Structures are given as structure tokens and as C-alpha cells.
Amino acid sequence: MKYRRTDVPSLIQNDHEDGEEVCFKCKKRIHCDFHHIMNGSKHLKYISENLGAWVWLCPECHRWLHGTGEGAQYQRTLKALVQERYEEDHSRKEWMAMIHKNYREE
């Protein structure tokens, strides 16, 4: 499957059977935005795409995520989920060498 920005599937969002975009947060089946979980610099967005650290978000949830305090907390939760999934197959040391920040509370 070819995604809008990458050929790498999301680490935390499974493809829908029919290839339809489904919002990760609210589960609406609607045209969604490609959301980089590791956001900020171009470098982090590049890493996000190649790592699979992205999800589909409907425009409403995407605006909420970037525009509210609750959304900022949800973004941190997404980062922790991606890190957790990444560390199932890789080490914390590899994560830290790439991202330079630990999002998991243990």
C-alpha cells in the first residue's frame, strides 16, 4: 500500500481492510490528514515517516491535537505508544540515538 508520504505503515495504526483512511482518535471514516507523531523539525518529520511514527487524523481531531492542551497531552501519549511499539523490536539505546528523548514512563 502506498501512503501519502511514505511506503512505511504506521507502527500503531493498522490499515483498514478496504484501504480507507480512518481517524486514529475518533474512528471516523473520512478524508484524513497524515499526522507526524514525531513532529517539529523537518528532520523529525523525516524520521517519523521512515519509522512509521504517523497516524491518520480527521481534520477536526488534527486541529484539536495541535490547538489544545488536551491535544498536546494526547500527542505525548502517541509518542509513548510509538516508542513502546518500536522497542518491541529494537532497544531503548537505538530509540535514544534517533529521537534523543524518552516518552515512556516506567
N, C-alpha and C positions, 0 to 999 in steps of 0.2 A: 504494500500500500504506500502511496506517495502522500506525505503530509504536506501542508502548505509551505513549510520552511525547511523540512528535513525528512530524511528517509528513516530516521530513528524513531521507533514507537515510544510512547510515554512510559516511564517507569511505573507510574501509579494509576494511570487510566487505561483500561482495556479498550481495544477497538470495539465499536458496536458491530453486531453481526452484519448489518446491511451497509456498513461504511458511513452511516450518518453521523454527523457531529452531535454530541450530547454534552451539555454543560456538566462539568465535573461537580459543581456545587449544588445546583437546583435540579439537575437531571432533565431540563427542558431539551426537546429535540428541535433545534433551531439553528440558523446560521450562527456559528460561534466564532469568537476571537481566539487566536493562538496566543496563549499566555506563557511567557517565560517565567518559570519559578525562580531561577537564579537570575534576578533582574538587576538592572543598574547599568554598568558599563557595557560597551559592545563586546568586550572580551567575555564577560559573564554570560551574555546572551548567546554567544557562540558556543560556550561550554554547555549551556542549558540545552541547546538544540542537539548537540552531538552526544550528550549524556542521556537524553530522554527526559530531562527535567522540565517538562511542559505539560499543560492540560488545555482542554477546550473549556472556555467560559463564555456564557451568553453575554451580550453587551451589558445587560443590567448587572449581573454578578461581577463582571470585569470592572465596571465603574465603581461598584461598591468596594471591591477589593482595593483599588487604588485611591479611593476617596474618603475612606472612613477609618477610624481607629480599630473598629472590629475587623475590618478588612485587612488591616496591617497585621493583626494578630493571626488571622486566618492564613495570610501569606507565610508567616513564620511556621505555622503548622504544616503547610505544604512543603516547606523546605525540610522540616524534620522528617516528613514522610518519604521524601525523595532520598534523603541521606540514609534513612533506615533501609530502604529498598536497595540502594547502592551497596550498602555494607553487608548485604546478604551474600554478595559475590566478590566483594573487594574489602580491603582493610580500611580502618579509620585513618591510617597513615596516608593511604592513597587519596582519600577524600580531602584530608587537610592539605596535602600538597597541591591539590587542584583548586579547592574552594577557600581555604585558609580560615574557615570558621566552622565550629561545631554547633549544630542546631538541635542535637538530641540531648535530652535531659535524662541522665541515668543515675 
